[in-house]
Amino acid sequence: MRIIAGTLKGRRLNPPANLPVRPTTDMAREGLFNILNNYVDYEDCTVMDLFAGTGAMSVEFISRGAREVTSVDINNACAEYIKSEAQRLELRNLRVVRADVFDLLKRANRKFDIVFADPPYAIEGLQTLPDLVFEHQLLNDDGIFILEHPREYTFEEHPHFWQHRNYGKVNFTFFAMKLDE
């Protein structure tokens, strides 16, 4: 896995094979950031990366200048790997939280510019994530929530639905606080 752009462009993440993850492909990450580049000022951006896994998405945001990134994963091996990569890459603005995402969303007490979630595709409650993010007011006024999910899910009827993109088997649905473009 390589970092696609920014100050860490070309750096590689080499997670251990035993991590229970399904990393977002480089192609899908590049497509996602091509969209975000039109809407986001990374240097003033705070990000929450849910189900962070290898932390590749978190590192990509930091590489592009995000002010602060919080990576959340319940798996201890994933959390420890992200911490070790943050230390190796000298990322002082990456905070790692080992927690159940569904519990954390219900008790979170701050807002972010971007919340990204890449849950295990078979996880129970995947379809509730957009509602949890908006009910618990986790986004700033111009905030964006991005959910990676399998193709059998559709969120076009959600009141905060903004757009959907597909990159092979990877689907991203974007939700926004303010829908006026």
C-alpha angles and dihedrals in degrees: 000000000000134000106247105205146357133044093332095044112152095014113133131227113206107188119189114266092239096067110116094233143124102205119211107254120252089242092054093045090051091050092048093051092045087061095043092049088072094054110027135075097204095193092066095037132117117196137193114200109198121200085012096181106172093005092236092134091048092051091047090055091049092047088056091052107268110170094221137358127193114199116200126193132149095211111094094209091053093048092048092048092052090049091051092049091048089053093045092049092040094237106168094173096059115098119189121207122187104209146120104270095218092053092044093052091055093054103031112129105191140063131238136199091225131021114188122188127188103173124179103276093234095048116129111244099026090133091056096059097091091051092049093050093051098037091054093043097234096157131078116234093274093035127140128210116201121193122191110205145151119276095254090075122080126183101177092119093055111114091233096044111136109165145332128221131186127205107179106294092348117095124189122192116193123208125187137195091220115035098190107107 
